[in-house]
Amino acid sequence: MTHNLSERGEGLVAAPPLPEYIHAHLDRKDDQWCPETNRDGLISLCVAENKLVWDLLEPRFAECRRLEAYSIGYDKMAGAMPFREVLADFMSRTFIGRKVRPDNLAVFNGAGSVLELLFYVLCDPGDGVLVPTPSYTGFWADLETRDEVEIIPVHCSSEDGFALTTDLLDDALAQADRPVKALLYTNPNNPLGCVYSAEEVDEILSWAEANEIHVVLDEIYALSVFGDVEFTSGAELRPDMGDWLHIVWAFSKDFGLSGLRSGVLFSENERVLRAVDALAMWASTSGDTQSLLRQLLADEDWVDGYLAENKRRLGEAYRRVTEVLDSYDIEYVPADSGFFFLVDVRPLMDEISWEGEYRLWRHLLDELNVNLTPGAACHNGEPGFMRLVFTSVPTDTAVEGVHRLGRYARSLASA
Ligand SMILES: Cc1ncc(COP(=O)(O)O)c(C=O)c1O
């Protein structure tokens, strides 16, 4: 072959980093369930998107859709200053819990890109990063594909509600077969949909400080807390984040704007900021999108009203979906934040194994036309827990999807 690709190019062709459930989701996107026209259609409850708020955003976007001169030319690739200033104010005011300086922010096209760039500059190929599991599925693609970092999973167990403890972290660190550079920790947690208390976050941060490793705290769901709990940012607990604590956030979740591709790194490590800035050219958020988001955030009253209504809707959707699960006696790990929670699907499996979980996932997809996030994709330590996203479709659709699961569970029970 004369026009072959590089080894890494061929590697990407042979093993694309996106998991199978996402391919299944994208392949079937045109077969959406509709009670009138497509009663057997797909109900996709697997991708963490918030489709419950567009009616709030659309009129506001229509108001601020004005192209600004500063946004159409080259600017700082890690975010134009007018945008970073508004973003810093917004973050200080809403979830960071203290003053954020615009100089300490770097904006890229989504949290995924922020993570990819950040780990590129924190780690060398082969370095280890601790990731508690069950986890957000995308961290493996973000860290391992180009950065060549090795994720060391820290498996939390269903027996104690998937709690993350410093004992588990100690064990993972002691058993690591490579230098561990960082802990990547998500609060509120994806896929558990739970907020770690200030005490819990503090304990994890102290552990990392004592072990002298970086902490990357992914707070992308910070403003999507619907339960009776309080979110505390790591930046509030460590007013001096030093060189080791870095916070990630994005517009993708709390504002339901995953397609606009805008995420942000908040770090007080000058060298980290300079290093990611050197790579920013390849991961910028377009000037037009920055301008739009700047205008969106500038109206604080609108932002506050939006955030309150978003929380109310998340809570309402969670309540409606879990009520249906309750009515079929299907167990799940209760949630207080985010767009999802874990369903205990062990009673639906023909055997408790990874193969059994995969067979169930395929059956739900192929026969019920319901796509859940398999536990294996969340790198769970044990088979039998799938993530159900309750905000990726209108709540009536999610409810119909849960009825399909419930009817299937009943058919098994009565067989
Ligand atoms: C915890 C977490 N981090 C990062 C991302 C990626 O976000 P983005 O779409 O902004 O790249 C997601 C998306 O699901 C997520 O759940």
The ligand as an ORCA input file, in Angstrom:
! r2SCAN-3c Opt
* xyz 0 1
  C     -18.483     14.330     33.508
  C     -18.393     14.795     32.092
  N     -17.279     15.442     31.692
  C     -17.131     15.867     30.427
  C     -18.118     15.653     29.474
  C     -17.897     16.141     28.053
  O     -18.543     17.357     27.871
  P     -18.437     18.201     26.515
  O     -19.607     17.823     25.673
  O     -18.484     19.636     26.968
  O     -17.140     17.858     25.851
  C     -19.289     14.994     29.852
  C     -20.346     14.704     28.860
  O     -21.199     13.842     29.031
  C     -19.430     14.562     31.194
  O     -20.536     13.936     31.618
*
